Amino acid sequence: MLRSYLYLISSLVLLFMMNNCTKEENNLSEGDPYDLLVEILTIDLNNNEVTLQALAQNATLYQLYIENDVEPIDANTSGFFSHIFDEPGIYNLTVRAYGSSGRYVKDTKLVELITEQPTDTIPLDKGYFTPLEYDGYELMWNDEFNGNSISSSSWSFELGNGCPANCGWGNSELEYYKSENAWVADSVLTIEAREEIVGSNSYTSARMKTQAKVSFQYGRVDIRALLPKGQGIWPALWMMGNNIASVGWPKCGEIDIMEMIGGNGRENTVHGTIHYDNNGHIFTGDSYTLSSENFYNAYHVFSIIWDDSTIKWYVDDNLYHQENISSPDRSEFHQEFFFLLNLAVGGEWPGNPDSSTTFPQRMKVDYIRVFQLAK
C-alpha cells in the first residue's frame, strides 16, 4: 500500500542524510549512538494519536520533533513516544537519539492521519425488506439495532489478530479487530474497516459474536445488510456450532449465510456455504449474482431456512441453493449455532488490498431476525 512505500522511501532517503553532527559508523567515538531504529506502533484515526518506539545502541536520550520544529515536543530515556495531533494531516516525525558524547543520529517517519470519507450514502429505506412475521413461525430473537449502543446481553467482541493460536484468523487475514470499529446509530449497526496501524497489522476492523448469549437450532434467519466494496474486502454474516470450544473447527460446523469478496467485478455476487468434518475439512455451497448493480448500491436481505433435513439460502427471498443435512456425516448441523458478523481485510480468498482499495469501508446491518416454527 501507499503508506508502506512512503515509509520505505523515507527510511532509504534518510540513510543518506544522516545528521552532520554524527560521525560515520566506521569511525565512531566512544559514547556515540548508532543503529537507530524507529517503529510506528499505532495510528489512531479517531483521536489523531500516534505512538512510536525508538531504539539505538549507546543512546542515553531520545527527542521527538514534529515537521521542522526547532525544539523537541518530548524527550525521554525510554524512546517511547505518544502524541495527539490537533487535527488530521500528514506529518513528519523525527526522532533524535543522543549518546553520552553529545552526538546524535536521527530518523524520520511519515504518518498519515487522514481518513477518506466513506462513499456509501445509501438511505436505510433503499432496497429489499422482509416482514416481522411469517405464517407458521414465531419470532424467537431479533436485534433491530435501535438505540445508540451495541447490546452487551447479545453481543461480545473478538479482539486482536488471532495470534498466537490462530494468527490471521486461519485465513492469512491482515486486520486487527477492535470493538471501537463497530457502533449503533440511526437504527443501523456499522462495522468499519480502516487503514490503521496496530502493531504489525496495517488494518483494523471488528468481529462480533453471540456465543454463550444467543444461539438456536433450526428456523428462518433474515439479515438485512448493505455491503462494502474494494479489492481485499471480505464481509461475512455467518454461524458456528455451540460446541466449538470442545471439538474445535470444523467439527463444530459452520453455516455461512453470506460472504462477499470485493474487487474485480465481484461485488454483485454473494456466497452461501457449509463447512464440516468428514475425515477432514469439507465445504460446499453456491453463489447468487445480481442481474444489475452491486450489493453496495442498496440493502438486501440474506436468509437461510434451516430444518432437520435441509438448509436453504435466499437473497431477497430468491432461493439459490440448498443442502441436504440428513446424512450421518453432517451431524454437526443438528445442534445450536451462534452468530458472527465481521468485516475482514485481505486473506487467502479475497487477496490483499491494492492501490484501488479505498478506506474506510463499512458493512451496515439493519436487522437480524430469527424465526422458529410455531408450537
C-alpha positions in Angstrom: 0.0 0.0 0.0 1.0 3.7 -0.4 1.9 4.0 3.3 4.3 1.2 3.1 6.0 2.8 0.1 6.2 6.1 1.9 7.8 4.5 5.0 10.3 2.7 2.8 11.2 5.8 0.8 11.6 8.0 3.9 13.9 5.4 5.5 16.1 5.0 2.4 16.4 8.7 1.9 17.4 9.3 5.5 20.1 6.7 5.3 21.9 9.1 3.0 21.0 12.2 5.1 22.4 11.3 8.5 23.0 14.3 10.7 26.2 16.2 10.1 26.8 16.0 13.9 27.2 12.3 13.6 30.4 10.6 12.6 30.4 7.7 10.1 29.7 4.4 11.9 33.0 3.1 10.8 34.7 5.9 12.7 32.6 6.0 15.9 34.0 7.7 19.0 33.3 6.3 22.5 29.8 7.2 23.6 28.4 7.9 20.0 24.9 6.4 19.3 24.3 4.1 16.3 21.9 1.6 14.8 18.8 3.8 15.4 15.5 2.0 14.7 12.2 3.9 14.8 8.9 1.9 14.6 5.4 3.3 14.4 3.4 1.3 16.9 -0.2 2.6 16.5 -2.1 5.2 14.5 -5.5 6.1 16.0 -7.5 8.0 13.4 -10.3 8.6 15.9 -8.1 10.6 18.3 -5.4 11.7 15.9 -2.9 9.8 18.2 0.4 8.2 17.1 2.6 6.0 19.3 6.2 5.1 18.3 9.2 3.3 19.8 12.8 4.3 19.1 15.9 2.2 20.0 19.6 2.9 19.3 22.8 1.5 20.6 24.6 3.7 23.2 21.6 6.1 23.4 21.2 8.0 26.6 18.4 10.4 25.5 15.7 10.4 22.8 13.9 13.6 21.4 10.8 13.8 19.3 10.4 16.6 16.7 7.3 17.4 14.5 7.9 18.7 11.0 10.6 21.4 11.1 10.3 22.4 14.7 13.5 23.7 16.3 12.6 22.4 19.7 11.5 18.9 20.6 8.0 18.3 21.7 9.0 15.5 24.0 12.2 13.9 25.4 12.9 10.8 27.5 15.3 7.9 28.0 12.9 5.1 27.0 12.4 6.0 23.3 8.6 5.5 23.6 6.5 8.5 22.5 2.8 9.1 22.3 1.5 12.3 20.6 -2.1 13.6 19.9 -2.3 16.0 17.0 -4.8 18.9 16.9 -6.1 17.9 13.5 -5.8 15.3 10.8 -3.0 15.6 8.3 0.3 14.2 7.0 3.2 14.7 9.4 6.9 14.0 9.5 8.0 12.7 12.9 11.8 12.9 13.6 13.5 11.1 16.5 17.0 12.0 17.6 19.0 9.5 19.7 21.8 11.1 21.7 24.8 9.4 23.1 27.0 10.4 26.1 29.3 12.0 23.6 26.7 14.6 22.8 26.4 13.5 19.2 23.1 12.1 17.8 21.6 10.1 15.0 18.1 10.7 13.7 15.4 9.1 11.7 12.1 10.4 10.3 8.8 8.6 9.7 5.9 9.9 7.7 2.5 9.3 9.2 -0.9 9.9 7.6 -3.8 11.0 9.9 -6.2 11.2 7.0 -9.4 9.2 6.8 -11.1 9.2 3.5 -14.9 9.8 4.0 -17.0 6.7 3.1 -18.7 6.8 -0.2 -21.8 5.0 1.0 -24.7 7.4 1.3 -27.4 4.8 0.7 -30.5 5.6 2.7 -31.8 2.9 5.0 -35.1 2.6 3.1 -33.5 1.8 -0.2 -33.5 -1.9 -1.0 -35.4 -5.1 0.0 -37.3 -5.7 3.2 -38.7 -8.8 4.9 -41.6 -8.9 7.4 -41.6 -9.2 11.1 -43.9 -12.2 11.0 -44.5 -15.3 8.8 -47.3 -17.7 8.8 -46.5 -20.8 10.9 -43.4 -19.1 12.6 -42.8 -17.2 15.8 -40.1 -14.5 16.2 -37.6 -16.2 18.5 -35.0 -13.4 18.7 -34.1 -10.3 16.9 -31.9 -7.2 17.0 -33.1 -4.2 15.2 -30.0 -2.2 16.2 -32.1 0.7 17.7 -30.8 3.0 20.3 -27.2 4.2 20.5 -25.1 1.2 21.6 -24.5 -2.5 20.8 -26.4 -4.8 23.2 -23.9 -6.5 25.6 -26.6 -9.0 26.5 -26.5 -10.3 22.9 -23.0 -9.5 21.6 -19.4 -9.7 22.5 -16.3 -8.9 20.5 -13.3 -11.0 19.3 -10.2 -8.8 19.5 -6.8 -8.8 18.0 -5.3 -10.7 15.0 -6.0 -14.2 16.3 -2.4 -14.8 17.5 -0.8 -16.8 18.9 -3.2 -19.7 18.4 -4.8 -18.6 15.1 -2.8 -15.9 13.5 -4.6 -14.2 10.7 -7.8 -15.9 11.9 -6.9 -19.0 10.0 -7.1 -17.3 6.6 -4.0 -15.1 6.5 -6.1 -12.0 7.1 -4.5 -8.7 7.7 -6.8 -6.9 10.1 -6.6 -6.3 13.8 -10.1 -6.5 15.4 -11.2 -3.7 17.8 -14.5 -3.1 19.4 -14.2 0.6 18.5 -14.7 -0.2 14.9 -18.4 -1.2 15.4 -21.2 1.1 16.6 -25.0 1.5 16.5 -26.6 4.8 15.3 -29.6 5.8 13.3 -31.1 2.3 13.6 -28.2 0.5 12.0 -25.1 -1.4 13.1 -21.9 -0.3 11.3 -18.7 -2.3 11.1 -15.9 -0.3 9.7 -12.5 -1.5 8.2 -9.8 1.1 8.4 -6.3 1.5 7.1 -4.8 1.9 10.6 -1.6 0.6 12.1 -1.8 -1.5 15.2 1.5 -3.3 16.0 2.3 -5.4 12.9 -1.2 -5.0 11.4 -1.9 -2.3 8.8 -5.7 -2.5 9.1 -8.4 -2.6 11.8 -12.0 -3.8 11.8 -14.5 -5.5 14.1 -15.8 -9.1 14.7 -18.9 -9.6 16.8 -20.5 -12.8 18.0 -23.4 -14.0 20.1 -21.6 -17.0 21.6 -22.8 -18.0 25.1 -25.5 -15.3 24.8 -27.8 -16.1 21.8 -28.0 -19.5 20.0 -30.7 -21.6 18.4 -31.3 -24.8 16.4 -33.4 -24.6 13.2 -35.5 -21.8 11.9 -35.5 -18.9 9.5 -32.8 -16.2 9.7 -33.2 -12.9 7.9 -30.3 -10.4 7.9 -30.8 -7.1 6.1 -27.4 -5.5 5.2 -25.6 -3.1 3.0 -22.2 -4.4 1.9 -18.9 -2.6 1.3 -16.6 -2.8 -1.7 -13.0 -2.9 -2.8 -10.2 -5.4 -3.5 -9.3 -7.4 -0.4 -12.6 -6.5 1.4 -14.4 -9.5 2.8 -17.7 -9.1 4.7 -19.4 -12.1 6.3 -22.6 -13.0 8.1 -22.2 -16.5 9.5 -22.8 -19.0 12.3 -20.8 -21.7 14.2 -21.8 -24.6 16.4 -22.0 -24.1 20.1 -19.6 -26.9 20.8 -16.6 -25.3 19.1 -14.8 -24.9 22.4 -14.9 -28.7 23.0 -14.5 -30.1 19.5 -12.9 -27.3 17.5 -13.4 -26.3 13.9 -14.6 -27.7 11.5 -16.1 -30.4 13.7 -18.4 -27.8 15.3 -19.9 -27.0 11.9 -20.1 -23.6 10.1 -23.0 -22.1 8.2 -22.1 -19.1 6.1 -25.3 -17.1 5.5 -23.5 -14.6 3.3 -19.9 -13.9 2.2 -18.8 -11.4 -0.4 -15.4 -11.0 -2.0 -14.7 -7.4 -3.1 -12.9 -6.1 -6.2 -12.5 -7.3 -9.8 -16.2 -7.0 -10.5 -17.2 -9.5 -7.8 -19.3 -7.1 -5.7 -22.5 -8.3 -7.4 -22.1 -11.9 -6.1 -22.5 -13.4 -2.6 -21.8 -16.9 -1.4 -23.6 -19.4 0.9 -21.6 -22.3 2.2 -21.4 -25.0 4.9 -18.2 -26.3 6.5 -17.9 -29.5 8.4 -15.7 -32.5 9.2 -15.8 -35.8 7.4 -12.3 -37.3 7.9 -11.0 -33.8 7.2 -12.4 -30.3 6.3 -15.3 -30.4 3.8 -17.1 -27.4 2.4 -19.8 -27.0 -0.2 -22.1 -24.2 -1.3 -23.2 -21.9 -4.2 -23.4 -18.2 -5.1 -26.0 -15.7 -6.1 -25.4 -12.8 -8.6 -27.5 -9.7 -9.0 -28.8 -9.1 -12.5 -27.9 -5.4 -12.2 -26.0 -3.1 -9.8 -23.9 -4.3 -6.8 -24.5 -5.2 -3.2 -23.2 -1.8 -2.1 -25.9 0.0 -4.1 -28.8 -1.0 -1.8 -29.7 -3.0 1.2 -30.5 -6.7 0.6 -31.9 -9.5 2.8 -29.7 -12.6 3.2 -31.7 -15.5 4.6 -31.5 -19.2 5.4 -34.3 -21.6 6.2 -32.9 -24.5 8.3 -34.7 -27.6 9.5 -33.7 -31.2 10.4 -33.3 -32.2 6.8 -32.1 -29.1 4.7 -30.5 -25.7 4.8 -31.8 -23.3 2.1 -30.1 -20.0 1.1 -32.0 -16.9 -0.2 -31.3 -13.4 -1.3 -34.3 -11.1 -1.2 -36.5 -14.3 -0.9 -34.9 -15.8 -4.1 -33.8 -19.4 -3.4 -30.4 -20.0 -4.9 -29.0 -23.1 -3.0 -29.9 -25.9 -0.7 -28.0 -28.6 1.1 -29.3 -31.9 2.5 -28.1 -32.4 6.1 -29.9 -35.6 7.0 -26.9 -37.9 6.3 -24.9 -39.1 9.3 -21.7 -37.3 8.1 -23.4 -33.9 8.5 -24.4 -34.4 12.1 -22.8 -31.1 13.0 -25.9 -29.2 11.7 -28.2 -30.7 14.3 -27.2 -28.6 17.3 -27.5 -24.9 18.4 -25.5 -22.3 16.5 -24.5 -18.8 17.3 -24.0 -15.7 15.0 -20.8 -14.0 13.9 -20.6 -10.7 12.0 -17.2 -9.4 10.7 -15.5 -7.4 8.0 -12.1 -8.9 7.1 -9.3 -7.3 5.2 -7.1 -9.5 2.9 -6.7 -13.2 3.3 -6.4 -16.3 1.2 -9.7 -15.9 -0.6 -10.0 -12.2 -1.5 -6.3 -11.4 -1.7 -4.9 -8.3 -0.3 -6.0 -4.7 -0.8 -4.2 -2.8 -3.6 -4.0 0.8 -4.8 -7.6 0.7 -6.0 -9.0 0.0 -2.5 -10.2 3.0 -0.5 -10.7 3.2 3.2 -12.7 3.2 5.4 -15.1 0.5 4.2 -18.3 -0.2 6.0 -20.8 -3.1 6.3 -24.1 -1.9 7.7 -26.7 -4.2 9.2 -30.3 -3.0 9.6 -31.6 -6.1 11.4 -31.1 -9.7 12.3 -34.3 -11.9 13.0 -34.6 -15.5 13.9 -38.0 -17.2 13.4 -38.9 -20.7 14.6 -41.9 -23.0 13.8 -44.8 -22.1 16.0 -45.6 -24.7 18.7 
